[in-house]
Amino acid sequence: MLNETRTSQSSLITDDAPEPRAPSPVPFTIRKATAADIPEIERVMRESISGISSRSYDEKAVASSLQYVAHLDRELVDDGTYFVAEMNGSIVGCGGWSRRAKLYAGGLARGDEARLLDPDSEPARIRAMFVVPAAERRGVGREILRESESAALQAGFRRLELMAMLSGAAMYRALGYSAVEDVESELPDGTPFPLTRMEKSLPQ
């Protein structure tokens, strides 16, 4: 767990005082996820939903998404397209891409969702991007996303598609994704869970 010391400066700053400094960057590494990482990945999902997504969704949606969304599609790990970020020996972020049709977070793909996409005519998927609150705003999500984009491009894809939770849409927009449509989705128990479908073209 990262600790950040915050000092109130409201009564200390004068005209001669230096500008407050941003927190020092903490190094992290990104690697492909393994099956052994899955329990920690799902912990990251739960922490992210509870601590970050709760700013965009109400309590009922958060509770329902902890039940239905915070489960990794293990096929992402089996396909070698999912990544984790480690900081101070702990997994603090996760995410990846997929060459399969499934577009959203959750458990195993069903039916046609598991089919392989055609890179000449279909976009690859960006899948299951989560960061713990303690690692927020440190570039973890951005670097996982860049790693995923690079791997998808090397696999022959020229476009990417994702279904963004409201809490992540701003990061995707900042990295070149455009909103295609707002989706009034529901979780399996009927709880409203609005999402935004987004796309991005990769360099030719």
GROMACS elastic network, one bead per residue, 0.5 to 0.9 nm:
[ bonds ]
;  ai    aj funct       b0    kb
    1    88     6  0.83447   500
    1    90     6  0.81207   500
    1   134     6  0.69186   500
    2    88     6  0.84513   500
    2   134     6  0.58526   500
    2   135     6  0.76096   500
    3   134     6  0.77919   500
    4    23     6  0.79193   500
    4   134     6  0.87257   500
    8    11     6  0.78858   500
    8    12     6  0.81998   500
    9    13     6  0.60293   500
    9    20     6  0.86244   500
   10    13     6  0.64603   500
   11    14     6  0.84206   500
   12    17     6  0.82209   500
   13    16     6  0.78761   500
   13    17     6  0.55657   500
   13    18     6  0.80452   500
   13    19     6  0.86208   500
   14    17     6  0.51010   500
   14    18     6  0.85425   500
   15    18     6  0.84076   500
   17    20     6  0.86370   500
   18    21     6  0.84632   500
   21    24     6  0.82356   500
   22    25     6  0.85728   500
   23    26     6  0.86956   500
   25   138     6  0.69022   500
   26    87     6  0.74234   500
   26    88     6  0.84591   500
   26   135     6  0.88680   500
   26   138     6  0.75788   500
   27    86     6  0.87652   500
   27    87     6  0.65132   500
   27    88     6  0.80682   500
   28    85     6  0.63967   500
   28    86     6  0.54032   500
   28    88     6  0.74805   500
   28    89     6  0.89791   500
   28    92     6  0.89194   500
   28   140     6  0.76559   500
   29    84     6  0.82453   500
   29    85     6  0.54764   500
   29    86     6  0.53044   500
   29    87     6  0.67666   500
   29   140     6  0.89576   500
   30    83     6  0.66200   500
   30    84     6  0.56480   500
   30    86     6  0.64266   500
   30    93     6  0.89520   500
   30    94     6  0.89364   500
   30   140     6  0.87010   500
   30   143     6  0.80183   500
   30   144     6  0.70913   500
   30   147     6  0.84678   500
   31    82     6  0.86014   500
   31    83     6  0.55197   500
   31    84     6  0.56890   500
   31    85     6  0.66528   500
   31    86     6  0.82385   500
   32    77     6  0.79920   500
   32    80     6  0.67209   500
   32    81     6  0.72324   500
   32    82     6  0.58340   500
   32    84     6  0.62269   500
   32    85     6  0.88872   500
   33    36     6  0.81268   500
   33    37     6  0.62338   500
   33    38     6  0.79557   500
   33    41     6  0.87600   500
   33    76     6  0.88776   500
   33    77     6  0.60368   500
   33    80     6  0.74243   500
   33    81     6  0.81856   500
   33    82     6  0.56500   500
   33    84     6  0.56244   500
   33    94     6  0.83767   500
   34    37     6  0.53732   500
   34    38     6  0.72211   500
   34    77     6  0.61056   500
   34    78     6  0.80074   500
   34    80     6  0.82733   500
   34    82     6  0.85333   500
   34    83     6  0.86214   500
   35    38     6  0.55740   500
   35    39     6  0.86828   500
   35    74     6  0.77691   500
   35    77     6  0.66068   500
   35    78     6  0.78326   500
   36    39     6  0.73043   500
   36    40     6  0.84336   500
   37    40     6  0.54698   500
   37    41     6  0.60418   500
   37    42     6  0.87252   500
   37    84     6  0.84012   500
   37    91     6  0.84968   500
   38    42     6  0.61414   500
   38    43     6  0.85413   500
   38    71     6  0.89432   500
   38    72     6  0.72104   500
   38    74     6  0.80040   500
   38    77     6  0.86614   500
   39    42     6  0.52604   500
   39    43     6  0.63057   500
   39    44     6  0.88238   500
   40    44     6  0.62680   500
   40    45     6  0.86572   500
   40    90     6  0.86604   500
   40    91     6  0.67498   500
   40    92     6  0.88678   500
   41    44     6  0.50674   500
   41    45     6  0.63240   500
   41    46     6  0.87971   500
   41    71     6  0.86334   500
   41    72     6  0.75153   500
   41    84     6  0.76913   500
   41    91     6  0.72544   500
   41    92     6  0.84045   500
   41    93     6  0.76994   500
   41    94     6  0.65739   500
   41   130     6  0.87601   500
   42    46     6  0.62599   500
   42    47     6  0.86348   500
   42    70     6  0.59621   500
   42    71     6  0.59057   500
   42    72     6  0.65098   500
   43    46     6  0.51460   500
   43    47     6  0.61864   500
   43    48     6  0.85143   500
   43    70     6  0.81582   500
   43   132     6  0.89537   500
   44    47     6  0.51327   500
   44    48     6  0.59794   500
   44    49     6  0.85138   500
   44    70     6  0.86625   500
   44    91     6  0.74234   500
   44    92     6  0.63752   500
   44    93     6  0.65111   500
   44    94     6  0.74948   500
   44   130     6  0.67154   500
   44   131     6  0.64615   500
   44   132     6  0.57009   500
   45    48     6  0.51750   500
   45    49     6  0.61300   500
   45    50     6  0.85451   500
   45    66     6  0.81795   500
   45    69     6  0.82612   500
   45    70     6  0.52864   500
   45    71     6  0.76694   500
   45    72     6  0.85769   500
   45    93     6  0.84272   500
   45    94     6  0.81768   500
   45   128     6  0.84038   500
   45   129     6  0.83789   500
   45   130     6  0.57276   500
   45   131     6  0.73446   500
   45   132     6  0.76014   500
   46    49     6  0.52195   500
   46    50     6  0.60390   500
   46    51     6  0.83969   500
   46    65     6  0.88759   500
   46    66     6  0.60940   500
   46    69     6  0.88535   500
   46    70     6  0.58153   500
   46    71     6  0.88667   500
   46   130     6  0.89554   500
   46   132     6  0.85260   500
   47    50     6  0.51783   500
   47    51     6  0.58143   500
   47    52     6  0.78900   500
   47   130     6  0.87932   500
   47   131     6  0.80085   500
   47   132     6  0.56020   500
   47   133     6  0.71612   500
   48    51     6  0.52589   500
   48    52     6  0.52472   500
   48    53     6  0.65094   500
   48    54     6  0.86240   500
   48    93     6  0.89075   500
   48   130     6  0.59938   500
   48   131     6  0.56312   500
   48   133     6  0.61682   500
   49    52     6  0.56153   500
   49    54     6  0.62905   500
   49    62     6  0.66151   500
   49    63     6  0.89437   500
   49    65     6  0.75580   500
   49    66     6  0.68946   500
   49    70     6  0.79183   500
   49   130     6  0.81011   500
   49   132     6  0.85417   500
   50    53     6  0.62523   500
   50    54     6  0.55965   500
   50    55     6  0.88542   500
   50    62     6  0.66663   500
   50    63     6  0.82968   500
   50    66     6  0.78186   500
   51    54     6  0.58765   500
   51    55     6  0.75936   500
   51   132     6  0.75258   500
   51   133     6  0.59501   500
   52    55     6  0.58052   500
   52    56     6  0.77902   500
   52   131     6  0.85082   500
   52   132     6  0.78130   500
   52   133     6  0.63171   500
   52   136     6  0.87377   500
   52   167     6  0.68285   500
   53    56     6  0.54395   500
   53    57     6  0.61648   500
   53    58     6  0.89838   500
   53    62     6  0.72256   500
   53   165     6  0.78046   500
   53   166     6  0.75341   500
   53   167     6  0.52630   500
   53   168     6  0.81955   500
   54    57     6  0.51224   500
   54    58     6  0.64365   500
   54    59     6  0.70415   500
   54    61     6  0.84292   500
   54    62     6  0.61036   500
   54   167     6  0.82510   500
   55    58     6  0.78033   500
   55   167     6  0.72179   500
   56   165     6  0.86253   500
   56   166     6  0.60618   500
   56   167     6  0.56328   500
   57    60     6  0.80528   500
   57    61     6  0.58826   500
   57    62     6  0.62660   500
   57   166     6  0.78024   500
   57   167     6  0.82187   500
   57   193     6  0.78371   500
   57   194     6  0.87464   500
   58    61     6  0.54187   500
   58    62     6  0.62614   500
   58    63     6  0.87265   500
   59    62     6  0.50888   500
   59    63     6  0.60907   500
   59    64     6  0.85371   500
   60    63     6  0.51924   500
   60    64     6  0.61348   500
   60    65     6  0.85254   500
   60   191     6  0.72968   500
   60   192     6  0.89554   500
   61    64     6  0.51270   500
   61    65     6  0.59611   500
   61    66     6  0.85063   500
   61   187     6  0.83776   500
   61   191     6  0.61878   500
   61   192     6  0.68407   500
   61   193     6  0.63368   500
   62    65     6  0.51242   500
   62    66     6  0.61390   500
   62    67     6  0.87248   500
   63    66     6  0.52384   500
   63    67     6  0.66230   500
   63    68     6  0.89679   500
   64    67     6  0.51408   500
   64    68     6  0.62029   500
   64    69     6  0.79556   500
   64   187     6  0.71149   500
   64   188     6  0.85501   500
   64   189     6  0.75236   500
   64   191     6  0.69662   500
   65    70     6  0.66084   500
   65   187     6  0.72573   500
   65   191     6  0.88822   500
   65   193     6  0.82863   500
   66    69     6  0.58280   500
   66    70     6  0.52145   500
   66    71     6  0.84086   500
   67    70     6  0.64548   500
   67    71     6  0.81354   500
   68    71     6  0.69621   500
   68   105     6  0.87745   500
   68   106     6  0.62933   500
   68   107     6  0.80109   500
   68   187     6  0.70727   500
   68   188     6  0.73018   500
   68   189     6  0.88538   500
   69    72     6  0.80793   500
   69   104     6  0.87297   500
   69   105     6  0.57294   500
   69   107     6  0.76170   500
   69   187     6  0.84431   500
   70   105     6  0.76102   500
   70   106     6  0.63474   500
   70   107     6  0.84659   500
   70   128     6  0.89670   500
   71    74     6  0.87505   500
   71   105     6  0.74609   500
   71   106     6  0.50410   500
   71   107     6  0.55053   500
   71   108     6  0.88461   500
   72    75     6  0.84927   500
   72    76     6  0.80333   500
   72    77     6  0.88416   500
   72   105     6  0.70829   500
   72   106     6  0.58097   500
   72   107     6  0.57131   500
   72   108     6  0.77472   500
   72   128     6  0.75422   500
   73    76     6  0.59283   500
   73    77     6  0.78080   500
   73   105     6  0.71770   500
   73   106     6  0.59742   500
   73   109     6  0.70925   500
   73   128     6  0.85451   500
   74    77     6  0.53430   500
   74    78     6  0.63719   500
   74    79     6  0.86797   500
   74   107     6  0.75185   500
   74   108     6  0.66063   500
   75    79     6  0.59328   500
   75    80     6  0.85170   500
   75    81     6  0.89340   500
   75   108     6  0.69522   500
   75   109     6  0.79438   500
   75   114     6  0.87127   500
   76    79     6  0.52121   500
   76    80     6  0.63751   500
   76    81     6  0.56226   500
   76    82     6  0.55491   500
   76    96     6  0.76120   500
   76    97     6  0.76624   500
   76    98     6  0.66382   500
   76   127     6  0.85110   500
   77    80     6  0.51149   500
   77    81     6  0.62818   500
   77    82     6  0.54836   500
   77    83     6  0.82234   500
   78    81     6  0.78907   500
   78    82     6  0.86585   500
   79    82     6  0.78668   500
   79    98     6  0.79851   500
   79    99     6  0.86638   500
   80    83     6  0.83004   500
   81    95     6  0.87820   500
   81    96     6  0.57112   500
   81    97     6  0.55844   500
   81    98     6  0.61507   500
   81    99     6  0.84099   500
   81   148     6  0.74423   500
   81   151     6  0.78499   500
   81   152     6  0.86413   500
   82    94     6  0.74728   500
   82    95     6  0.57792   500
   82    97     6  0.64006   500
   82    98     6  0.80878   500
   82   127     6  0.83288   500
   82   128     6  0.88148   500
   82   148     6  0.78731   500
   83    93     6  0.83830   500
   83    94     6  0.56187   500
   83    95     6  0.55106   500
   83    96     6  0.56189   500
   83    97     6  0.88577   500
   83   144     6  0.68216   500
   83   147     6  0.83182   500
   83   148     6  0.80362   500
   84    91     6  0.64580   500
   84    92     6  0.75692   500
   84    93     6  0.56594   500
   84    95     6  0.66643   500
   84    96     6  0.85187   500
   84   144     6  0.75846   500
   85    90     6  0.82574   500
   85    91     6  0.56325   500
   85    92     6  0.58061   500
   85    94     6  0.60940   500
   85    95     6  0.88164   500
   85   131     6  0.88157   500
   85   140     6  0.68424   500
   85   141     6  0.86284   500
   85   143     6  0.88049   500
   85   144     6  0.73733   500
   86    89     6  0.59431   500
   86    90     6  0.51950   500
   86    92     6  0.57363   500
   86    93     6  0.71796   500
   87    90     6  0.53842   500
   87    91     6  0.64040   500
   87    92     6  0.64121   500
   87    93     6  0.89490   500
   87   135     6  0.83982   500
   88    91     6  0.84733   500
   91    94     6  0.77933   500
   91   132     6  0.88672   500
   92   130     6  0.84736   500
   92   131     6  0.58524   500
   92   132     6  0.54997   500
   92   133     6  0.86100   500
   92   134     6  0.79133   500
   92   135     6  0.63352   500
   92   140     6  0.81155   500
   93   129     6  0.76206   500
   93   130     6  0.55941   500
   93   132     6  0.62993   500
   93   135     6  0.77506   500
   93   140     6  0.65248   500
   93   141     6  0.68136   500
   93   144     6  0.80525   500
   94   128     6  0.73148   500
   94   129     6  0.56674   500
   94   130     6  0.53996   500
   94   131     6  0.64959   500
   94   140     6  0.86666   500
   94   141     6  0.76940   500
   94   144     6  0.71256   500
   95   126     6  0.77998   500
   95   127     6  0.60809   500
   95   128     6  0.50947   500
   95   130     6  0.63052   500
   95   131     6  0.86916   500
   95   141     6  0.78520   500
   95   144     6  0.62842   500
   95   145     6  0.72368   500
   95   148     6  0.79687   500
   96   125     6  0.84573   500
   96   126     6  0.59151   500
   96   127     6  0.53413   500
   96   128     6  0.66692   500
   96   129     6  0.67864   500
   96   144     6  0.69890   500
   96   145     6  0.69729   500
   96   147     6  0.80339   500
   96   148     6  0.53737   500
   96   149     6  0.86374   500
   97   100     6  0.89703   500
   97   124     6  0.68853   500
   97   125     6  0.53088   500
   97   127     6  0.52777   500
   97   128     6  0.83369   500
   97   145     6  0.84237   500
   97   148     6  0.55139   500
   97   149     6  0.75505   500
   97   151     6  0.81378   500
   97   152     6  0.70185   500
   97   160     6  0.87858   500
   98   101     6  0.78034   500
   98   102     6  0.80357   500
   98   103     6  0.85306   500
   98   116     6  0.89061   500
   98   117     6  0.88185   500
   98   124     6  0.58919   500
   98   126     6  0.63922   500
   98   127     6  0.68285   500
   98   148     6  0.88419   500
   98   152     6  0.79084   500
   99   102     6  0.87976   500
   99   115     6  0.84004   500
   99   116     6  0.57357   500
   99   117     6  0.54836   500
   99   118     6  0.81521   500
   99   119     6  0.81025   500
   99   123     6  0.83304   500
   99   124     6  0.53290   500
   99   125     6  0.65628   500
   99   152     6  0.79379   500
   99   155     6  0.87047   500
   99   157     6  0.87303   500
  100   103     6  0.82528   500
  100   109     6  0.89583   500
  100   113     6  0.66948   500
  100   114     6  0.54557   500
  100   115     6  0.54109   500
  100   117     6  0.53846   500
  100   124     6  0.73687   500
  100   125     6  0.73137   500
  101   109     6  0.86258   500
  101   112     6  0.71459   500
  101   114     6  0.58709   500
  101   115     6  0.57997   500
  101   116     6  0.64432   500
  101   117     6  0.60540   500
  101   124     6  0.80264   500
  101   125     6  0.74200   500
  102   105     6  0.85123   500
  102   109     6  0.63382   500
  102   110     6  0.84045   500
  102   112     6  0.81833   500
  102   114     6  0.64408   500
  102   115     6  0.83143   500
  102   125     6  0.75237   500
  102   127     6  0.87032   500
  103   113     6  0.80829   500
  103   125     6  0.60000   500
  103   126     6  0.74726   500
  103   127     6  0.67798   500
  103   161     6  0.77678   500
  103   162     6  0.62601   500
  103   163     6  0.64429   500
  104   125     6  0.86996   500
  104   126     6  0.86219   500
  104   127     6  0.64349   500
  104   128     6  0.71521   500
  104   162     6  0.74991   500
  104   163     6  0.60736   500
  104   164     6  0.85698   500
  105   127     6  0.64613   500
  105   128     6  0.51815   500
  105   129     6  0.86309   500
  105   163     6  0.86519   500
  106   109     6  0.84075   500
  106   128     6  0.80757   500
  108   114     6  0.86005   500
  109   112     6  0.80738   500
  109   113     6  0.53555   500
  109   114     6  0.54441   500
  110   113     6  0.54416   500
  110   114     6  0.63248   500
  111   114     6  0.63303   500
  111   115     6  0.79608   500
  112   115     6  0.54895   500
  113   116     6  0.85367   500
  117   120     6  0.88183   500
  117   121     6  0.82622   500
  117   122     6  0.61672   500
  117   123     6  0.75536   500
  117   124     6  0.71082   500
  118   121     6  0.56355   500
  118   122     6  0.54112   500
  118   123     6  0.79033   500
  118   124     6  0.86107   500
  118   157     6  0.82622   500
  119   122     6  0.53740   500
  119   123     6  0.64685   500
  119   124     6  0.71450   500
  119   155     6  0.79177   500
  119   156     6  0.57876   500
  119   158     6  0.70403   500
  119   159     6  0.82096   500
  120   123     6  0.83698   500
  120   156     6  0.75778   500
  120   157     6  0.68419   500
  120   158     6  0.76501   500
  121   157     6  0.86467   500
  121   158     6  0.88241   500
  121   159     6  0.89242   500
  122   157     6  0.77716   500
  122   158     6  0.84252   500
  122   159     6  0.72419   500
  122   160     6  0.84166   500
  123   157     6  0.64486   500
  123   158     6  0.68343   500
  123   161     6  0.58223   500
  123   199     6  0.83255   500
  123   200     6  0.88107   500
  123   201     6  0.87097   500
  124   152     6  0.67628   500
  124   157     6  0.62825   500
  124   158     6  0.80740   500
  124   159     6  0.63740   500
  124   161     6  0.61740   500
  124   162     6  0.85519   500
  125   152     6  0.87754   500
  125   159     6  0.87912   500
  125   160     6  0.56843   500
  125   161     6  0.50136   500
  125   162     6  0.56556   500
  125   163     6  0.87187   500
  126   129     6  0.78401   500
  126   145     6  0.79457   500
  126   148     6  0.74428   500
  126   149     6  0.82366   500
  126   160     6  0.67482   500
  126   161     6  0.61795   500
  126   162     6  0.50758   500
  126   163     6  0.79521   500
  127   162     6  0.67791   500
  127   163     6  0.80187   500
  129   141     6  0.71489   500
  129   144     6  0.81699   500
  129   145     6  0.80451   500
  129   168     6  0.85422   500
  130   141     6  0.72178   500
  130   168     6  0.88313   500
  131   134     6  0.82866   500
  131   135     6  0.65351   500
  131   136     6  0.64698   500
  131   140     6  0.72137   500
  131   141     6  0.64740   500
  132   135     6  0.55715   500
  132   136     6  0.64663   500
  133   136     6  0.50313   500
  133   137     6  0.87158   500
  134   137     6  0.88871   500
  135   138     6  0.59381   500
  135   139     6  0.83252   500
  135   140     6  0.70677   500
  136   139     6  0.75512   500
  136   140     6  0.73550   500
  136   141     6  0.81275   500
  137   140     6  0.74477   500
  137   141     6  0.83163   500
  138   141     6  0.81150   500
  138   142     6  0.87599   500
  139   142     6  0.51956   500
  139   143     6  0.61328   500
  139   144     6  0.86697   500
  140   143     6  0.53858   500
  140   144     6  0.63392   500
  140   145     6  0.86468   500
  141   144     6  0.52232   500
  141   145     6  0.61200   500
  141   146     6  0.86343   500
  141   171     6  0.83572   500
  142   145     6  0.50719   500
  142   146     6  0.61556   500
  142   147     6  0.86301   500
  142   171     6  0.76845   500
  142   172     6  0.86040   500
  142   175     6  0.78713   500
  143   147     6  0.60920   500
  143   148     6  0.85083   500
  144   147     6  0.50938   500
  144   148     6  0.61854   500
  144   149     6  0.86652   500
  145   148     6  0.50413   500
  145   149     6  0.61559   500
  145   150     6  0.86240   500
  145   172     6  0.89338   500
  145   175     6  0.89185   500
  146   149     6  0.50524   500
  146   150     6  0.61453   500
  146   151     6  0.86314   500
  146   175     6  0.89800   500
  147   150     6  0.52239   500
  147   151     6  0.62845   500
  147   152     6  0.86989   500
  148   151     6  0.51950   500
  148   152     6  0.61585   500
  148   153     6  0.85774   500
  149   152     6  0.51502   500
  149   153     6  0.61191   500
  149   154     6  0.86462   500
  149   160     6  0.78533   500
  149   202     6  0.77681   500
  150   153     6  0.51400   500
  150   154     6  0.62675   500
  150   155     6  0.87169   500
  150   202     6  0.89585   500
  151   154     6  0.51103   500
  151   155     6  0.62975   500
  151   156     6  0.89396   500
  152   155     6  0.50167   500
  152   156     6  0.66308   500
  152   157     6  0.56139   500
  152   158     6  0.79607   500
  152   159     6  0.87100   500
  152   160     6  0.82392   500
  153   156     6  0.52438   500
  153   157     6  0.50238   500
  153   158     6  0.62161   500
  153   159     6  0.83558   500
  153   202     6  0.70431   500
  153   203     6  0.83227   500
  153   204     6  0.89346   500
  154   157     6  0.73358   500
  157   160     6  0.76228   500
  157   202     6  0.78456   500
  158   200     6  0.87213   500
  158   201     6  0.60026   500
  158   203     6  0.70918   500
  158   204     6  0.69337   500
  159   199     6  0.72082   500
  159   200     6  0.57530   500
  159   202     6  0.55187   500
  159   203     6  0.88834   500
  160   177     6  0.86909   500
  160   198     6  0.83457   500
  160   199     6  0.55308   500
  160   200     6  0.52170   500
  160   201     6  0.63774   500
  160   202     6  0.74146   500
  161   177     6  0.85984   500
  161   197     6  0.72825   500
  161   198     6  0.57417   500
  161   200     6  0.66142   500
  162   196     6  0.82364   500
  162   197     6  0.58009   500
  162   198     6  0.53994   500
  162   199     6  0.64785   500
  162   200     6  0.89713   500
  163   183     6  0.87575   500
  163   195     6  0.63103   500
  163   196     6  0.56045   500
  163   198     6  0.62587   500
  163   199     6  0.89390   500
  164   167     6  0.78584   500
  164   168     6  0.60130   500
  164   169     6  0.55852   500
  164   172     6  0.80242   500
  164   195     6  0.55783   500
  164   196     6  0.50493   500
  164   197     6  0.60891   500
  164   198     6  0.69742   500
  165   168     6  0.54758   500
  165   169     6  0.64019   500
  165   193     6  0.84168   500
  165   194     6  0.73014   500
  165   195     6  0.50273   500
  165   196     6  0.66073   500
  165   197     6  0.89998   500
  166   169     6  0.54905   500
  166   170     6  0.81092   500
  166   194     6  0.72635   500
  166   195     6  0.60538   500
  166   196     6  0.70819   500
  167   170     6  0.73887   500
  167   171     6  0.86636   500
  168   171     6  0.56354   500
  168   172     6  0.66265   500
  168   173     6  0.89563   500
  169   172     6  0.51846   500
  169   173     6  0.62048   500
  169   174     6  0.86691   500
  169   177     6  0.87273   500
  169   179     6  0.85740   500
  169   195     6  0.88437   500
  169   196     6  0.73556   500
  169   198     6  0.84941   500
  170   173     6  0.51381   500
  170   174     6  0.62095   500
  170   175     6  0.87627   500
  171   174     6  0.50933   500
  171   175     6  0.64115   500
  171   176     6  0.89915   500
  171   177     6  0.87955   500
  172   175     6  0.51268   500
  172   176     6  0.65132   500
  172   177     6  0.53129   500
  172   178     6  0.79431   500
  172   198     6  0.81662   500
  173   176     6  0.52975   500
  173   178     6  0.61282   500
  173   179     6  0.78809   500
  173   198     6  0.86290   500
  174   177     6  0.72782   500
  176   199     6  0.85551   500
  176   200     6  0.63842   500
  176   201     6  0.85006   500
  177   198     6  0.59689   500
  177   199     6  0.53204   500
  177   201     6  0.81916   500
  178   197     6  0.85224   500
  178   198     6  0.52789   500
  178   199     6  0.54394   500
  178   200     6  0.64015   500
  179   182     6  0.76759   500
  179   196     6  0.65540   500
  179   197     6  0.59706   500
  179   199     6  0.66427   500
  180   196     6  0.73872   500
  180   197     6  0.55075   500
  180   198     6  0.52103   500
  180   199     6  0.68047   500
  181   195     6  0.87029   500
  181   196     6  0.58791   500
  181   197     6  0.54190   500
  181   198     6  0.72763   500
  182   194     6  0.72582   500
  182   195     6  0.60138   500
  182   197     6  0.63246   500
  182   198     6  0.90000   500
  183   193     6  0.86188   500
  183   194     6  0.57375   500
  183   195     6  0.51204   500
  183   196     6  0.56436   500
  183   197     6  0.69482   500
  184   192     6  0.70128   500
  184   193     6  0.66628   500
  184   195     6  0.65802   500
  184   196     6  0.86044   500
  185   190     6  0.89819   500
  185   191     6  0.85611   500
  185   192     6  0.60658   500
  185   193     6  0.52938   500
  185   194     6  0.53332   500
  185   195     6  0.67345   500
  186   189     6  0.76632   500
  186   190     6  0.53493   500
  186   191     6  0.53251   500
  186   193     6  0.50982   500
  186   194     6  0.73846   500
  187   190     6  0.53692   500
  187   191     6  0.52834   500
  187   192     6  0.65020   500
  187   193     6  0.63572   500
  188   191     6  0.73298   500
  190   193     6  0.88604   500
  201   204     6  0.86578   500
